[in-house]
């Protein structure tokens, strides 16, 4: 234990926040926009010499001043953050770190899930966490010539999503549907999952899975190791592929279906990388053109549905979503979700 104190940093403490910004930059780290707790260690002159943060169940943005490295300060930061998460009832923790720091964090009880060389390592504090997830998935393995998968956030489930699932289902013996269970969306996971299952109940070869914490959304993938937004997207896509390939081996998946989204920079980069990398692992990447609205000719997107809900144009979503999704939004059960959507400044995601 060092002689320095460690404490929470409040957003209103501009002096500390500015010092943390400078410390992170000096260590080659950009301060992540998604943080819900930050701590700092101060020297005798009340200057920040070490810092770390949390977002949900992840530890991120950790750094120690080069003048104080070797003093055990990073151990204190990690211990403090782990204790903070424990007090919040979060015990299964994850972190993203630079490749040259992975061994250090391994010595602190974190285990590697996947890595992108020279970029990022994804780790967790459970030795058998990912292997247990794969073991559970293996119980749903089905034999067939065409075993496919797709990953849906479905925020909310639209006719475009339904069309993608129908396309993949029709070309597969079995289709594994992974629903992003991370609650970073305006429509909560349990509702998204229910609407996916209800909207695909006419298809009989689907196997549904929660992604758990291993397939994450663009919203919470850390940005602090990459130089710009495009590099962040590329790192996320490559890490997703590394994890998905391990899942595919367990389930015998030989094709992954993805929806085309010509207006989305993120999806465009993501689909390009998957189309290049998945075949290297014997997995076909099938990019399906988006379904269009018969009246407007516009592609059907969850963003447009959220925008209509935000503006109180509920009847306008009838031609964009399955009946089960429309019935949900027309019910009192949707009141909280509608309030959340209407209270969000920008519901269009690019």
Secondary structure, DSSP 8 states (H G I E B T S, - for coil): --SSEEEE--TT-HHHHHHHHHHHHHTT----S--SEEEEEE-TTS-EEEEEEEETTEEEEEEE-GGGTTSSHHHHHHHHHHHHHHHTT--S-EEEE-GGGHHHHHHTT-EEEEEETTTEEEEES-TTHHHHHHHHHHTT----S-EEEEEE--TT--HHHHHHHHHHHHT-SEEEEEE-----SSS-HHHHHHHHHHHTTT-SSEEEEE-TTSS--TTTS--TTSSSHHHHHHHHHHHHHHHHHHHHHHHT--EEEEE--TT-HHHHHHHHHHHHHGGGGT-EEEEE---B-TTT--B--HHHHHHHHHTT-GGGGTTTS-HHHHHHHTSGGGHHHHHHHHT-S-----
